[in-house]
Amino acid sequence: MKTEISTQFKKLQDQICSGLEKINTHSKFSEDLWNRPGGGGGRSRMLSEGKVIQKGGVNFSEVNGKTPENILKSLDIPSSDFYATGVSIVIHPVNPWVPIIHMNLRYFEISDGTYWFGGGIDLTPHYVIESDGVFFHKQLKLICDRHDTSHYRQFKKWADEYFFIKHRNESRGIGGIFFDRLSSEEPNKKGKIWQFVLSLGNGFLPIYSELISRNKDRPFTKTQQDWQYLRRGRYVEFNLILDKGTKFGLDTNGRTESILMSLPPFASWEYNHQPNPESPEAKTLAYLVKDFDWITHD
């Protein structure tokens, strides 16, 4: 299935880039083709300085070669070759009312036949808007339920645990779904897992397009933009300290520029910043907790 998976991931990259260019209107994606010294390569596409998107990356990679020693050790397997392919997306919008979105879908296998799928999608609003949170999570549940009615509950909890900034005791955003090492020993199940992963990828553009449409023209103040930059700072902390994808990419000698494309163009940190208890900023922080039930929160 490697050829089919990588082909569909490239098509997904094309589809998402085309859709985002139509929304952004004032800028196009630039493409950077690269090769990995150990085997494989990818195509990184970046969008910047647009009317809606300040910085966005939609990357495809397909790499292979000898599995690095630290990964062999973590998986407790003997020396082997590996193959990995995937699509990774991070969008940092101009308007603070439009949320940051991230999606990563990946396939990994080693030469003994072991394989798994991983990834997910999550939302990081600078300001939490309840109706947007409900919409986002309900759309994810619809996608999950078409394949397995247990997926949403299981993968939502996984996202809540994963996207948690331990040293801040707060969630990075309002979560989404996340899964890793998704596989089955039954041969016919591999195709079913792949169809779920592909369905999630195809859901990205309609979901995010709706959230952009709702919020891109809302007026914002300098104070709200300053808060946006503080929330981006939290995003940076998570990606550099806790994100496993960043670590895996660097550990497999991936392309540094592509791996770190998730970082925003501007971010800030303020010592011991405490928002006014009655402010919209404080209200947003109140949502950044684990296990918030967005499905019943109408």
Helices and strands as residue ranges (DSSP letters): H 2-24, E 30-35, E 40-48, E 53-66, H 69-75, E 81-93, E 100-110, E 115-124, H 130-145, H 151-162, E 164-165, E 170-171, E 175-182, H 187-215, H 222-241, H 244-251, H 256-259, G 260-262, H 280-287
